């Protein structure tokens, strides 16, 4: 049996045109652009070079590389990725290899079959972008890429169709899918946990506070204006000086670095007070289990744990955006009692470090009668001495507290907090470091308080007999503007701040307020659409038992109805006669009435020529009708695959057939 030869119009034989290549390249550039910003510079340059190589080969096919050369580039790219990351496995490594392979596949693409495979690769790369972020700009960019990919596929099957018509058809096809996609989003049973992410390195890029603190840690974090969390208050929010968002508490000190150490569960007793604030926190993922709350909490979120030093912990690491509700008391009285073991822990200092600070603390102790007077002298020292508050503090050596207090006199909040606790402990006053966030901007658009990484802060707590743990902010004592007006206005070196944090750019921040209010609604209703919200929406829709069975049944019912509607619409369109064909049939009927029936095997050109020869009086009109029909049906004006021809020419054909007189 002889082998069947491929049809001359089959995809493996149709050559790739410049338009096809441009559509593919545009779609691929859109989907790899975010990855190119994350990839090493050499790899991005290599990928763009492969794209440029293919564009040059379109004009000069001899430039297309041999297969062995492509294999060499593949090996070099994989070797480079391994040298960069020491592995080929993982989210980042796999995606940037796909990015390089897209350029290599583009280089070996010769026909429509290869181009279709490359379009499918572009669809896979669309999905990979959501492994990093699901923000509004990413969603819009990927929608644009999907339109370009679909338009390119339409163009493969209609090579003579204008690019604008292909884009219009692609948009129409995708618009048909929107109702089904919306039904799937709303009713498809949700699973707890994030949909996007990989187990190995999906959370490696998250930023936030750490369980340790050393000179320079928080100042580096404070240069980021990324959102840490947002809080919505019932009623008026507290004033900025009261916005102390408590996080990790640090106990252990080795002379340079503070650490959390071991903590135990505490007995939660809601404090009493008149100034109570109820609020909800929308916390961004930070890959730790800390929950941030205003001091002092009077309620706990479900399943949260309360430690004996006042920390709130979630059951597991926060790897997706969560929302929890709290109540805090601003004027709560501190707990006056504490165990001897805890107080001894709050006095521990390593030997052989910071002798000048120890000597100063010993001098305060000798000249005072009690711990309260020592505390007052320490605060007065900070207020009297001229310390500089800066994001770029000088590097410190073996005795960082001594160098900060007596040499550089420049630092960030971690320098002030660390030095103050060392002074207190050296003077015999129990003290500890508290890290978290201080302040927050009230967004005038949606009335949420936005707390950023730049609001990261460290303060101290000092224990006084009979009064309990008291919050003391050494940074506020030395630089009062930090708490009253915020970090940006307290900085002496404002040029080191991120652009949107600089005080003089109020107009730009107003734009950001609007954008963040919109992004918050996106996070709340799209990215935060979890099983609880699905059940709430289902109950509003009348589904009382919103389990997975009822949701699935409702989903398939809606999808089935939608499919029937689409089939009915397509069937109706197929029954609607083509205006060009309708005019041609009317023309054939007129000629048939004169005994000139058209045979099934007779083409329009031959039929019109035979009729013109038999009816010489109307030969000119018959020939004009035949030529116009051929032009509208098969010529450039018809486009390809049923595209709508120009309306004026159709009207002219109808008029000529209507005015044709044969008798």
C-alpha positions as CSV (number, residue, x, y, z in Angstrom):
1,X,0.0,0.0,0.0
2,X,1.4,3.4,-1.0
3,X,2.0,6.0,1.7
4,X,-0.4,8.9,1.8
5,X,1.2,12.2,0.9
6,X,0.4,15.2,3.1
7,X,-2.0,17.7,1.7
8,X,-0.2,20.8,0.3
9,X,-2.1,22.9,2.8
10,X,-1.3,20.7,5.8
11,X,0.4,22.5,8.8
12,X,3.7,20.7,8.3
13,X,4.0,22.1,4.7
14,X,2.7,25.7,5.2
15,X,5.6,28.0,5.5
16,X,5.8,30.6,8.3
17,X,5.1,34.1,7.1
18,X,6.4,37.4,8.6
19,X,3.0,38.1,10.1
20,X,2.9,34.7,11.8
21,X,6.4,35.1,13.2
22,X,5.6,38.6,14.4
23,X,2.5,37.4,16.2
24,X,4.4,34.5,17.9
25,X,7.3,36.8,18.9
26,X,4.9,39.4,20.3
27,X,3.0,36.8,22.4
28,X,6.2,35.3,23.7
29,X,7.8,38.6,24.6
30,X,4.7,39.5,26.6
31,X,4.8,36.3,28.6
32,X,8.5,36.2,29.2
33,X,8.9,39.9,30.0
34,X,8.2,39.4,33.8
35,X,10.5,36.4,33.9
36,X,13.3,38.3,32.1
37,X,13.3,40.8,34.9
38,X,13.9,38.0,37.4
39,X,16.4,36.0,35.3
40,X,20.2,36.7,35.2
41,X,21.2,39.4,32.8
42,X,23.2,37.0,30.6
43,X,20.3,34.6,30.2
44,X,17.9,37.4,29.3
45,X,20.4,38.7,26.7
46,X,20.8,35.2,25.3
47,X,17.0,34.7,25.0
48,X,16.5,38.1,23.2
49,X,19.5,37.3,21.0
50,X,17.7,34.1,19.9
51,X,14.6,36.1,19.0
52,X,16.6,38.6,17.0
53,X,18.4,35.7,15.2
54,X,15.1,34.3,14.1
55,X,13.9,37.7,12.9
56,X,17.1,38.1,10.8
57,X,16.7,34.6,9.4
58,X,13.2,35.5,8.1
59,X,14.8,37.8,5.5
60,X,17.8,35.5,4.9
61,X,16.9,31.8,5.5
62,X,20.5,30.7,5.2
63,X,21.0,32.2,8.7
64,X,18.8,29.5,10.3
65,X,21.1,27.3,12.4
66,X,21.7,23.6,12.0
67,X,20.2,21.2,14.7
68,X,23.7,20.5,16.1
69,X,24.2,24.2,16.8
70,X,20.8,24.4,18.6
71,X,21.9,21.4,20.8
72,X,25.1,23.3,21.7
73,X,23.1,26.3,22.8
74,X,20.8,24.1,24.9
75,X,23.7,22.5,26.6
76,X,25.4,25.9,27.2
77,X,22.1,27.4,28.7
78,X,21.6,24.4,31.0
79,X,25.3,24.6,32.1
80,X,24.9,28.3,32.8
81,X,21.7,27.8,34.8
82,X,23.4,25.1,36.8
83,X,26.4,27.4,37.5
84,X,24.1,30.2,38.5
85,X,21.8,28.2,40.9
86,X,23.8,24.9,41.4
87,X,20.7,23.0,40.4
88,X,18.4,22.6,37.4
89,X,15.3,21.9,39.5
90,X,13.0,24.4,41.1
91,X,10.5,27.1,40.1
92,X,12.9,29.7,39.0
93,X,15.4,27.4,37.2
94,X,12.6,25.5,35.3
95,X,10.9,28.7,34.2
96,X,14.0,30.5,32.9
97,X,15.0,27.3,31.0
98,X,11.5,27.4,29.4
99,X,12.2,31.0,28.5
100,X,15.5,30.1,26.7
101,X,13.8,27.1,25.1
102,X,11.1,29.4,23.6
103,X,13.8,31.2,21.7
104,X,15.4,28.0,20.6
105,X,12.0,26.6,19.4
106,X,11.4,29.8,17.6
107,X,14.7,29.4,15.8
108,X,13.8,25.9,14.6
109,X,10.2,26.8,13.6
110,X,9.7,26.5,9.9
111,X,6.0,25.8,9.4
112,X,2.6,26.2,11.0
113,X,2.9,22.9,12.8
114,X,6.0,24.1,14.7
115,X,4.4,27.5,15.2
116,X,1.3,25.9,16.8
117,X,3.4,24.0,19.3
118,X,5.2,27.3,20.1
119,X,1.9,29.0,20.7
120,X,1.0,26.2,23.2
121,X,4.3,26.8,24.9
122,X,3.4,30.4,25.2
123,X,0.2,29.4,27.0
124,X,2.2,27.4,29.5
125,X,4.4,30.4,30.1
126,X,1.3,32.4,30.7
127,X,0.5,30.1,33.7
128,X,4.0,30.3,35.1
129,X,3.8,34.0,35.6
130,X,1.1,33.4,38.3
131,X,3.5,31.3,40.3
132,X,5.2,34.5,41.3
133,X,2.3,37.0,41.5
134,X,-1.4,37.2,40.9
135,X,-1.6,41.0,40.8
136,X,-3.9,43.1,38.5
137,X,-1.0,44.1,36.2
138,X,0.0,40.5,35.8
139,X,-3.6,39.4,35.0
140,X,-4.0,42.2,32.5
141,X,-0.7,41.4,30.8
142,X,-1.5,37.7,30.5
143,X,-5.0,38.5,29.1
144,X,-3.3,40.6,26.4
145,X,-0.9,37.8,25.7
146,X,-3.8,35.3,25.4
147,X,-5.5,37.5,22.9
148,X,-2.3,37.8,20.8
149,X,-1.8,34.0,21.0
150,X,-5.4,33.3,19.9
151,X,-5.2,35.9,17.1
152,X,-2.0,34.3,15.9
153,X,-3.7,30.9,15.8
154,X,-6.6,32.3,13.9
155,X,-4.1,33.9,11.5
156,X,-2.5,30.5,10.9
157,X,-5.9,29.2,9.6
158,X,-6.8,32.4,7.7
159,X,-3.5,33.6,6.1
160,X,-5.2,36.2,3.9
161,X,-7.3,37.7,6.7
162,X,-6.2,41.1,8.0
163,X,-4.5,41.1,11.4
164,X,-7.2,43.4,12.8
165,X,-9.9,40.9,11.8
166,X,-7.9,38.1,13.4
167,X,-7.6,40.0,16.7
168,X,-11.4,40.8,16.6
169,X,-12.2,37.1,16.1
170,X,-9.8,36.1,19.0
171,X,-11.4,38.6,21.3
172,X,-14.9,37.3,20.4
173,X,-13.8,33.7,21.0
174,X,-12.3,34.6,24.4
175,X,-15.4,36.6,25.3
176,X,-17.5,33.5,24.7
177,X,-15.4,31.8,27.3
178,X,-15.8,34.5,30.0
179,X,-19.3,33.3,31.3
180,X,-18.0,29.7,31.6
181,X,-14.8,30.9,33.3
182,X,-16.8,33.1,35.7
183,X,-19.0,30.1,36.6
184,X,-16.0,27.9,37.2
185,X,-14.4,30.6,39.4
186,X,-17.5,31.1,41.5
187,X,-18.8,27.6,41.8
188,X,-15.9,25.2,41.4
189,X,-15.2,23.8,44.9
190,X,-12.4,25.7,46.5
191,X,-9.6,24.0,48.4
192,X,-7.9,25.5,51.4
193,X,-4.3,26.8,50.8
194,X,-2.8,28.6,47.9
195,X,-3.5,27.4,44.4
196,X,-0.2,28.8,42.9
197,X,3.1,27.7,44.4
198,X,5.8,25.0,44.4
199,X,7.0,23.2,47.5
200,X,10.7,23.9,47.2
201,X,11.2,27.6,46.6
202,X,7.8,29.2,46.2
203,X,8.2,31.3,49.4
204,X,11.9,32.1,49.2
205,X,11.4,35.6,48.0
206,X,9.0,36.7,50.8
207,X,10.2,39.6,52.9
208,X,9.5,40.6,56.5
209,X,10.8,40.6,60.0
210,X,13.2,37.9,61.3
211,X,13.6,36.0,64.5
212,X,17.0,37.7,64.9
213,X,18.1,41.3,65.0
214,X,21.6,42.7,64.5
215,X,22.8,46.2,63.5
216,X,21.5,47.0,60.0
217,X,18.8,44.3,59.7
218,X,15.7,46.5,60.1
219,X,17.2,49.5,58.3
220,X,17.6,47.3,55.2
221,X,14.0,46.2,55.5
222,X,12.8,49.7,56.0
223,X,13.9,50.7,52.5
224,X,11.1,48.6,51.1
225,X,7.7,50.1,50.6
226,X,6.0,46.7,50.1
227,X,2.8,46.2,52.1
228,X,3.2,44.1,55.3
229,X,-0.5,44.2,56.2
230,X,-3.6,46.4,56.1
231,X,-6.0,47.1,58.9
232,X,-9.7,48.2,58.8
233,X,-10.9,49.8,62.0
234,X,-14.5,49.9,63.2
235,X,-14.8,53.7,63.7
236,X,-11.8,56.0,64.0
237,X,-8.3,54.5,64.0
238,X,-5.9,55.3,66.8
239,X,-3.4,58.1,66.4
240,X,-0.1,57.3,64.8
241,X,1.9,57.3,68.1
242,X,-0.4,54.6,69.4
243,X,0.1,52.3,66.4
244,X,2.5,49.8,67.8
245,X,2.0,46.5,66.0
246,X,3.6,43.8,68.2
247,X,5.6,41.0,66.6
248,X,8.6,38.9,67.7
249,X,10.0,39.5,71.1
250,X,13.8,39.0,71.4
251,X,15.4,37.9,74.6
252,X,18.8,36.4,74.0
253,X,21.9,38.6,73.2
254,X,25.4,37.3,72.2
255,X,27.1,40.7,72.1
256,X,25.9,41.6,68.6
257,X,22.8,39.7,67.6
258,X,19.4,39.4,69.4
259,X,17.4,36.2,69.2
260,X,14.0,35.1,70.3
261,X,15.0,32.1,72.2
262,X,12.5,29.7,73.8
263,X,9.0,30.9,74.5
264,X,6.1,29.2,76.3
265,X,2.4,29.5,76.0
266,X,0.9,32.0,78.3
267,X,-2.4,32.4,80.0
268,X,-4.5,34.9,78.0
269,X,-6.5,37.2,80.2
270,X,-8.3,40.0,78.3
271,X,-7.2,43.3,79.7
272,X,-9.6,46.0,80.9
273,X,-9.7,49.5,79.5
274,X,-12.0,52.2,78.1
275,X,-10.2,52.9,74.8
276,X,-11.0,49.7,72.8
277,X,-10.4,49.3,69.1
278,X,-12.0,46.6,67.0
279,X,-10.3,46.0,63.7
280,X,-9.6,43.4,61.0
281,X,-6.1,42.7,59.7
282,X,-5.3,41.5,56.1
283,X,-1.8,40.1,56.5
284,X,0.4,39.5,53.6
285,X,2.3,36.2,53.3
286,X,5.7,36.3,55.1
287,X,6.5,32.6,55.6
288,X,6.5,32.9,59.4
289,X,3.8,32.2,61.9
290,X,3.7,35.6,63.6
291,X,0.4,37.5,63.7
292,X,0.7,41.3,64.2
293,X,-1.7,43.1,66.5
294,X,-2.0,46.4,68.3
295,X,-0.8,46.5,71.8
296,X,-2.6,45.3,73.9
297,X,-4.9,42.5,72.6
298,X,-8.2,41.8,74.2
299,X,-9.3,39.0,71.9
300,X,-7.6,36.2,69.9
301,X,-8.2,35.1,66.4
302,X,-9.4,31.5,65.9
303,X,-6.7,28.9,66.5
304,X,-4.1,31.5,67.4
305,X,-1.7,30.9,70.2
306,X,-0.7,33.4,72.9
307,X,2.8,33.3,74.3
308,X,3.9,34.5,77.7
309,X,5.7,37.5,76.3
310,X,2.6,38.8,74.4
311,X,3.3,37.3,70.9
312,X,0.5,36.0,68.8
313,X,1.3,32.9,66.6
314,X,-0.7,31.3,63.9
315,X,-0.9,27.5,63.7
316,X,1.5,27.4,60.8
317,X,3.7,29.6,58.5
318,X,1.7,32.4,56.8
319,X,2.2,31.5,53.1
320,X,-0.9,33.1,51.7
321,X,-2.8,36.3,52.5
322,X,-5.0,35.8,55.5
323,X,-7.6,37.9,57.3
324,X,-8.3,37.9,61.1
325,X,-10.2,40.1,63.5
326,X,-9.0,41.5,66.8
327,X,-9.8,43.8,69.6
328,X,-7.1,45.9,71.4
329,X,-7.1,48.1,74.4
330,X,-5.0,51.3,74.1
331,X,-5.1,52.1,77.9
332,X,-4.7,48.7,79.3
333,X,-2.9,48.4,82.6
334,X,0.3,46.3,82.4
335,X,0.4,43.0,84.3
336,X,2.3,43.8,87.5
337,X,3.5,40.3,88.4
338,X,6.3,38.2,86.7
339,X,8.1,35.1,87.6
340,X,11.7,35.2,88.9
341,X,13.0,33.0,86.1
342,X,11.6,35.4,83.4
343,X,13.2,38.4,85.2
344,X,16.6,36.6,85.4
345,X,16.3,35.9,81.7
346,X,15.6,39.6,81.1
347,X,18.9,40.5,82.9
348,X,21.3,38.2,81.0
349,X,24.3,39.8,79.2
350,X,27.3,38.2,77.6
351,X,30.6,38.8,79.4
352,X,33.4,40.8,77.7
353,X,31.3,43.0,75.5
354,X,30.5,46.8,75.5
355,X,32.5,47.8,78.6
356,X,31.8,51.5,78.3
357,X,28.0,51.0,78.2
358,X,28.3,48.8,81.3
359,X,30.3,51.4,83.1
360,X,27.7,54.1,82.2
361,X,24.9,51.9,83.5
362,X,26.8,51.1,86.7
363,X,27.2,54.9,87.3
364,X,23.5,55.4,86.9
365,X,22.8,52.6,89.4
366,X,25.1,54.1,92.0
367,X,23.5,57.5,91.8
368,X,19.8,56.4,91.9
369,X,17.5,54.8,94.5
370,X,15.4,52.5,92.3
371,X,14.8,51.1,88.8
372,X,12.4,53.9,87.9
373,X,15.1,56.5,88.4
374,X,17.6,54.5,86.3
375,X,15.0,54.4,83.5
376,X,14.5,58.1,83.8
377,X,18.2,58.8,83.6
378,X,18.5,56.5,80.5
379,X,15.7,58.3,78.7
380,X,17.2,61.7,79.6
381,X,20.6,60.5,78.2
382,X,19.0,59.7,74.9
383,X,17.2,63.0,74.7
384,X,20.2,65.1,75.7
385,X,22.8,63.5,73.4
386,X,22.6,64.3,69.7
387,X,22.0,61.0,67.9
388,X,21.4,60.8,64.2
389,X,18.5,58.7,62.8
390,X,19.7,57.3,59.4
391,X,19.0,54.4,57.0
392,X,22.7,54.1,56.3
393,X,24.4,53.7,59.7
394,X,28.1,53.2,59.9
395,X,29.4,49.6,60.3
396,X,30.0,48.6,63.9
397,X,32.8,46.3,65.3
398,X,33.1,43.9,68.2
399,X,31.4,46.2,70.7
400,X,28.4,47.6,68.7
401,X,26.6,49.2,71.6
402,X,29.8,51.1,72.7
403,X,30.5,52.3,69.2
404,X,26.9,53.4,68.6
405,X,26.6,55.3,71.9
406,X,30.0,57.0,72.1
407,X,31.6,57.0,68.6
408,X,29.2,57.0,65.6
409,X,26.0,58.3,67.4
410,X,24.2,57.4,64.2
411,X,21.8,54.5,63.7
412,X,18.4,53.1,63.1
413,X,15.7,51.8,65.5
414,X,17.6,48.5,66.1
415,X,20.6,50.4,67.3
416,X,18.6,52.4,69.8
417,X,16.6,49.4,71.0
418,X,19.6,47.2,71.4
419,X,21.7,49.8,73.2
420,X,18.9,50.7,75.5
421,X,18.2,47.1,76.6
422,X,21.9,46.5,77.2
423,X,22.1,49.7,79.4
424,X,19.0,48.6,81.3
425,X,20.3,45.1,81.9
426,X,23.7,46.3,82.9
427,X,22.0,48.6,85.4
428,X,20.0,45.6,86.9
429,X,16.7,46.5,85.3
430,X,15.0,43.6,83.4
431,X,14.4,44.5,79.7
432,X,13.7,42.9,76.4
433,X,13.5,43.9,72.7
434,X,10.2,44.0,70.8
435,X,10.1,44.0,67.1
436,X,7.1,44.8,64.8
437,X,5.8,47.8,63.0
438,X,5.1,51.3,64.1
439,X,2.7,53.6,62.4
440,X,0.8,53.2,59.1
441,X,-0.8,55.4,56.5
442,X,-4.6,55.9,56.5
443,X,-5.7,55.4,52.9
444,X,-8.3,58.2,52.3
445,X,-9.9,56.2,49.5
446,X,-11.0,53.0,51.4
447,X,-10.2,54.1,55.0
448,X,-7.7,51.2,55.5
449,X,-4.5,51.7,57.5
450,X,-1.7,50.5,55.3
451,X,1.4,49.2,57.2
452,X,4.5,48.7,55.0
453,X,7.8,47.0,55.5
454,X,9.3,50.6,55.8
455,X,7.3,50.8,59.1
456,X,9.3,48.0,60.6
457,X,10.4,49.1,64.0
458,X,12.1,47.9,67.2
459,X,11.4,49.2,70.7
460,X,11.9,47.9,74.3
461,X,10.0,46.8,77.3
462,X,11.3,47.4,80.8
463,X,10.0,45.7,83.9
464,X,9.4,47.9,87.0
465,X,8.5,46.3,90.3
466,X,4.8,46.8,91.0
467,X,4.1,48.3,87.6
468,X,4.9,45.4,85.3
469,X,6.3,45.5,81.7
470,X,6.3,49.1,80.3
471,X,6.8,50.0,76.7
472,X,9.8,52.3,76.2
473,X,10.7,53.5,72.7
474,X,14.3,54.7,72.7
475,X,14.0,55.9,69.1
476,X,11.1,58.1,70.0
477,X,13.1,59.5,73.0
478,X,16.1,60.4,70.8
479,X,14.1,61.3,67.6
480,X,10.5,62.2,68.5
481,X,9.6,62.8,64.9
482,X,9.9,59.1,64.1
483,X,6.7,58.3,66.0
484,X,4.8,61.5,65.6
485,X,5.3,62.0,61.8
486,X,6.6,58.7,60.5
487,X,9.9,57.4,59.4
488,X,10.1,59.4,56.1
489,X,9.8,62.8,57.8
490,X,12.2,61.9,60.6
491,X,15.0,60.9,58.2
492,X,18.0,63.3,57.8
493,X,19.0,61.5,54.6
494,X,15.7,61.4,52.7
495,X,17.4,60.8,49.4
496,X,18.0,57.2,50.5
497,X,14.2,56.5,50.8
498,X,12.2,54.7,48.1
499,X,10.6,57.1,45.7
500,X,7.0,56.9,46.9
501,X,8.1,57.3,50.5
502,X,9.6,60.8,50.1
503,X,7.5,63.5,51.8
504,X,7.6,65.9,48.8
505,X,5.8,63.5,46.5
506,X,2.3,63.9,47.9
507,X,0.6,63.8,44.5
508,X,2.3,60.5,43.6
509,X,1.2,59.0,46.9
510,X,-2.4,60.0,46.2
511,X,-2.3,58.0,43.0
512,X,-0.9,55.1,44.9
513,X,-3.7,55.3,47.5
514,X,-6.3,54.8,44.7
515,X,-4.3,52.0,43.2
516,X,-3.9,50.2,46.5
517,X,-7.6,50.5,47.3
518,X,-8.3,48.8,44.0
519,X,-5.7,46.2,44.5
520,X,-7.1,45.5,48.0
521,X,-10.5,44.7,46.5
522,X,-8.8,42.4,44.0
523,X,-7.0,40.7,46.8
524,X,-10.2,40.4,48.9
525,X,-12.7,39.2,46.3
526,X,-10.5,37.4,43.7
527,X,-7.3,36.2,45.3
528,X,-9.0,35.9,48.7
529,X,-12.0,33.9,47.4
530,X,-11.6,31.0,49.8
531,X,-14.0,28.2,50.9
532,X,-15.6,30.5,53.5
533,X,-16.3,33.2,51.0
534,X,-17.6,30.7,48.5
535,X,-20.1,29.4,51.1
536,X,-21.2,32.9,51.9
537,X,-21.8,33.7,48.2
538,X,-23.6,30.3,47.8
539,X,-26.0,31.1,50.6
540,X,-26.7,34.5,49.0
541,X,-27.5,32.6,45.8
542,X,-30.0,30.3,47.6
543,X,-27.7,27.3,48.0
544,X,-28.3,26.4,51.7
545,X,-26.1,23.3,51.7
546,X,-23.0,24.6,49.9
547,X,-21.0,21.4,49.9
548,X,-18.9,20.2,47.0
549,X,-21.7,18.0,45.7
550,X,-24.3,20.8,45.4
551,X,-21.7,23.3,44.1
552,X,-20.6,20.7,41.4
553,X,-24.2,20.0,40.4
554,X,-24.9,23.7,40.1
555,X,-21.8,24.3,38.1
556,X,-22.5,21.6,35.6
557,X,-26.1,22.8,35.3
558,X,-24.9,26.3,34.4
559,X,-22.2,25.0,32.0
560,X,-24.7,22.8,30.3
561,X,-27.2,25.6,29.9
562,X,-24.5,27.8,28.5
563,X,-23.4,25.1,26.1
564,X,-26.9,24.7,24.8
565,X,-27.2,28.5,24.3
566,X,-24.0,28.6,22.3
567,X,-25.1,25.7,20.2
568,X,-28.4,27.3,19.5
569,X,-26.7,30.6,18.6
570,X,-24.3,28.8,16.3
571,X,-27.1,26.8,14.7
572,X,-29.1,30.0,14.1
573,X,-26.2,31.7,12.5
574,X,-25.6,28.6,10.3
575,X,-29.2,28.8,9.1
576,X,-29.0,32.5,8.3
577,X,-28.3,32.6,4.6
578,X,-25.2,34.3,3.3
579,X,-26.3,37.6,1.6
580,X,-23.9,36.9,-1.3
581,X,-25.2,33.4,-1.8
582,X,-28.8,34.6,-1.5
583,X,-28.3,37.1,-4.3
584,X,-26.5,34.4,-6.5
585,X,-29.4,32.0,-6.0
586,X,-31.9,34.6,-7.0
587,X,-29.7,35.2,-10.1
588,X,-29.7,31.5,-10.9
589,X,-33.5,31.3,-10.5
590,X,-34.0,34.1,-13.0
591,X,-31.8,32.4,-15.5
592,X,-33.5,29.0,-14.8
593,X,-36.8,30.6,-15.7
594,X,-35.4,31.2,-19.1
595,X,-34.3,27.6,-19.5
596,X,-30.8,28.1,-18.4
597,X,-30.5,25.7,-15.4
598,X,-27.1,25.5,-13.7
599,X,-25.7,22.0,-13.6
600,X,-24.1,20.8,-10.3
601,X,-20.7,20.6,-11.8
602,X,-20.8,24.0,-13.4
603,X,-18.7,26.8,-11.8
604,X,-19.9,30.4,-11.5
605,X,-17.5,31.6,-14.2
606,X,-18.6,29.0,-16.8
607,X,-22.3,29.4,-15.9
608,X,-22.2,33.2,-16.4
609,X,-20.3,32.8,-19.7
610,X,-22.9,30.2,-21.0
611,X,-25.8,32.4,-20.0
612,X,-24.3,35.5,-21.6
613,X,-23.8,33.6,-24.9
614,X,-27.4,32.4,-24.8
615,X,-28.9,35.8,-23.9
616,X,-26.8,38.4,-25.8
617,X,-29.2,41.2,-24.9
618,X,-28.4,40.9,-21.2
619,X,-24.8,39.5,-21.7
620,X,-23.1,42.6,-20.2
621,X,-25.2,42.6,-17.0
622,X,-24.8,38.8,-16.6
623,X,-21.0,39.0,-17.0
624,X,-20.9,41.9,-14.5
625,X,-23.0,39.9,-11.9
626,X,-20.8,36.8,-12.4
627,X,-17.5,38.8,-11.9
628,X,-18.8,40.6,-8.9
629,X,-20.0,37.3,-7.3
630,X,-16.6,35.7,-7.9
631,X,-14.9,38.7,-6.3
632,X,-17.1,38.7,-3.2
633,X,-17.1,35.0,-2.8
634,X,-13.5,34.1,-3.6
635,X,-11.5,37.2,-4.0
636,X,-9.6,39.4,-1.6
637,X,-12.7,41.3,-0.6
638,X,-14.1,38.0,0.9
639,X,-11.2,37.6,3.3
640,X,-10.8,34.0,4.3
641,X,-13.0,31.3,5.8
642,X,-16.2,33.2,5.7
643,X,-15.1,36.7,6.7
644,X,-17.7,39.4,6.1
645,X,-17.2,41.1,2.7
646,X,-17.7,44.8,2.2
647,X,-21.3,45.9,2.6
648,X,-21.4,48.3,-0.4
649,X,-20.3,45.6,-2.8
650,X,-23.0,43.3,-1.5
651,X,-25.6,45.9,-1.9
652,X,-24.4,46.5,-5.5
653,X,-24.7,42.8,-6.3
654,X,-28.3,42.7,-4.9
655,X,-29.3,45.7,-6.9
656,X,-27.8,44.3,-10.2
657,X,-29.6,41.0,-9.7
658,X,-32.9,42.8,-8.8
659,X,-32.6,45.0,-11.9
660,X,-31.6,42.2,-14.3
661,X,-34.2,42.0,-17.2
662,X,-34.1,38.9,-19.4
663,X,-37.3,39.0,-21.3
